Amino acid sequence: MIFSRYLPWLLTLVGAVLCWFVLPALSVIFLALFLLGVRDVLQTHHAILRNYPVTGHIRFMLEYIRPEIRQYFLESDEEKIPFSRNQRGMAYSRAKRQNDKKGFGTIVSVYAKDSEWVGHSAAPVQALPKNFRINIGGPQCKQPYNASIFNISAMSFGSLSANAIRALNRGAKMGNFAHDTGEGSISTYHREHGGDLIWEIGSGYFGCRTQDGHFDADKFAVQAASPQVKMIEIKLSQGAKPGHGGVLPAAKVSPEIAVARGVTMGQDCVSPAAHSAFSTPAELISFIARLRLLSEGKPVGFKLCIGHPWEWFGIAKAMVAADVYPDFIVVDGKEGGTGAAPVEFSDHVGMPLREGLRLVHNTLVGLGKRDHISIGASGKIISGFDIARAMALGANWCNSARGFMFALGCIQSRSCHTDHCPTGVATQDPLRQRALVVPDKATRVRNFHHETVEALSEIVGAAGMRHPKEITPDHIMVRNAEGMALPLATSLPTLAHGVLIKEDNIAQLPEPFRSYWKGASASSFALQSPANMAA
């Protein structure tokens, strides 16, 4: 057995000796393989290589290309890891304005658990995509923004390449929709083509920070005054890694990133897990009011992946107590994931979009303030049906990150965190990102947006409506675990308008309101115990 394990290695030595007299060049190759085997036997890091010198490398080579082999040859058309071949193909086709239709019937199992469909009308109408826009800005907003119902979700320069940011923003400008900056702030590449920006401010306060990393009101006011900045979004958490901070190592802080983020070259760029500008729900609401004042009345809101329900309820109570409301709330689902994240966070931390979205919508309805606050939704939204379902659950508009990455040419290699992106989308390597040609990809970004909204309009019109805002849970059917098809409305908790205003109603409400609403506090994110509440 020992001899069989070492036989291929020993044969390289035999080959080197025999070829020396016939073909010296080939002898050199065999000798190099023999010396590689010597190194394998002597090294102490890999047991496989010590036991299988030379041939053990085949195992590592196959492991290295396993994702590609699986993606191109083994995965089924509907296997979602995280997006299926059909979903990616749809995005590519729409970005290139190629035929995105399918023939010979669906391959989706329509009788499977959780299968969904939109009911169509016997009197369909024409829904015009040009009308699929909404005004974002409540009564306390002086500069409301007329937004598309489908926009680019938060992705920072630094996570994405300069050419990717250029293409996204140019595409947004061409298609008249919004581009969320991500927490990496506004770079020169965001400004190059003048597309509408949603400026996301995270815990690092990039673009509006003091030298020690705290919020700088003067720097914020200068940035917010730009006509290109249409809305301000405070990031409380993101779906990929809610409750987790981040560090961009000093070696990756380029001069361009340092300027955009307002950080120092040669030092780690830190995004803390928590904000320093506020530590309670009431302080968050005060911060929102402050940003609205500093931005001269532009829409200000926040993004979060729902975690503890009582923390969200505390924010809701703080709004009512101060009579100050955000103009919008973006609900991110844990299924979001352009950012690199620990496996445990990606898989097991945070609330999925559908539950989080419905919880936020119901809470605002229960407070009687749903009409004053717009809700955005993000988390694996890529098709017209995805948008329709999110709006049925309570969203006013939707954001997509990975959908627009596909439009840029992303092939789902899942190497975003390695700086080795094969298509130049998620890398700072100048040679790799050179492959991404901005004018071509910007057109594809515009096309993907246009074709997706067009597909949504066909769904909406077929269902007898003229605008997606008319979609309700009654329009969507879902097959439950027993195989019975029921309207989505029958499985969703629903609150009546204003029901949360009277504490006497809480005992009759569905979970989690019944358990956690009384324990939520505007003065703390912690769940209040009965003793604390009595005090």
Helices and strands as residue ranges (DSSP letters): H 2-20, H 24-42, H 47-51, H 56-64, H 66-69, I 70-74, H 85-96, E 116-118, G 129-131, E 133-136, E 145-148, E 150-152, H 162-175, E 179-180, H 188-191, E 197-201, H 217-224, E 229-235, E 246-248, G 250-252, H 255-261, E 269-271, H 281-294, E 300-304, H 309-322, E 328-332, H 343-348, H 353-367, G 370-372, E 374-378, H 384-393, E 397-400, H 402-408, G 416-418, H 430-433, H 438-462, G 468-470, G 473-475, E 476-479, E 485-487, G 488-491, G 499-501, G 503-508, H 513-516, H 530-534
